[in-house]
């Protein structure tokens, strides 16, 4: 969302991309903290951070080995990363003229080594970095650079998932508000006018209306366009369902709808696959409002929306691929890695850790760090 009156220069666009995540000055989150810890452990660094570069400061969403929560932007190494391209590596800050006089080098935390990968939002704007630091000069291999970049992408995936959850919650709240308005509208409008009043209009959703008494059905042009059909290309008859819904999905969806009607629910929701005109199936989220006769409580009409989930599925698969990469990094690392949650229970451990302490991987995972006498 563009701030009214904001200019279109690249820095303002980058700041807007950062603000759109609504992550500045929020509490710690386990998923992001796990990535930060993994970066420090796998890359063998005492300090690791997820740094978000605001207008005049850099704020640390997650950090390992550092107590401060933010620094001025004017002394931030990460500011150089977001204005560059790709991973920035500083092998010895005391010998780098850009940083030799930096107070983070001459004073605490006395940085000597720095490597930072940009956090690139989908629009290409660098909102911050995932970075690792040391208090002594270091080398940094191409493999380590690739690993840092992969973990940075996973941080962005966490931000995107966080935004999706927020948008879904806001959409649910909007749906509830719309449902209440539709109830009031139904008492004022004639049946011929209710079709347009009952639908929930989404920016890119198809909507439908089904009169359970007469059997009459209606699908909006956008609903047909999702499947590449013209508005009147298919007959609106009782066989329409069988022609469109995937045979494996139809029994389940029918049960869900029947249960919603039987239980007196006001709405129902179901995911299904609908047949595209060219023969493949499109993943759809169908959500409907169930209108009931006030006297008998009998369901008389369903109205709702169909949302194309294709892009969401692609995002989910990309996130799964990133998670698989992280699992492979941990599993194949020659460095012993064990990650624990706040309660001290082991989330994961790799074979190198098991060999280091002379135990099976399963035994390491079964340990609580607070109850380990010694290794």
Helices and strands as residue ranges (DSSP letters): H 10-20, H 30-43, E 47-53, E 57-64, E 70-72, G 73-75, H 77-82, E 88-90, G 93-95, H 103-106, E 113-120, E 126-134, H 142-186, H 191-198, E 206-211, E 217-219, H 221-225, H 240-244, H 247-263, E 267-275, E 281-292, E 299-308, H 310-332, E 338-340, E 346-349, H 351-357, H 361-366, G 369-371
